[in-house]
Amino acid sequence: LMLTLRKMKHICQRLEKRGVDELANVVHACLLTNFMPKRGKTIVQSCMKECNIIAKDPTEQKGKSPTLDKQILDECSRTATNPLLVPNTIFKENPGHSQVMQDILEAHSAGERALLIMGYQGVGKNKVVDHLLSRLNCERE
């Protein structure tokens, strides 16, 4: 298992925001282990176990709906130069969309300027981004 310098920087920037207790979750998010083949995921988990990086019990997180960090929202929001380009969407949040928006917001606040959002057609990628842009008062370019 090898980490690029860019990935390590990304992990460190996210840890700075979340805290060291979230190391396992940050590593899994940065390496996209949910999308890895089983063999690759097993290798990552065994390396993390050898380094004493233990993930929190997922049952603890069940039932907790992720919410957007107000402090990061305030830091990233701005005054739109052309308010007509700020999306105004009808949006019903669900835990999945909230988690994606929180991840995008954390990555942006940590200095990431280009993100690739992947998903099947119709799952709400544009809707999530438009809603986040409206919350940040940013134009869609």
CORNORBEL-V561162 format. One line per field, one symbol per residue. burial: # if it has 9 or more other ideal C-beta (glycine too) atoms within 8 Angstrom, else .. Layout:
burial=???
This chain:
burial=......##.##.###.##...##########.#..#...##.###.###...#.##...........##..##..##..#....###.........##############.#....#.......#.##############.
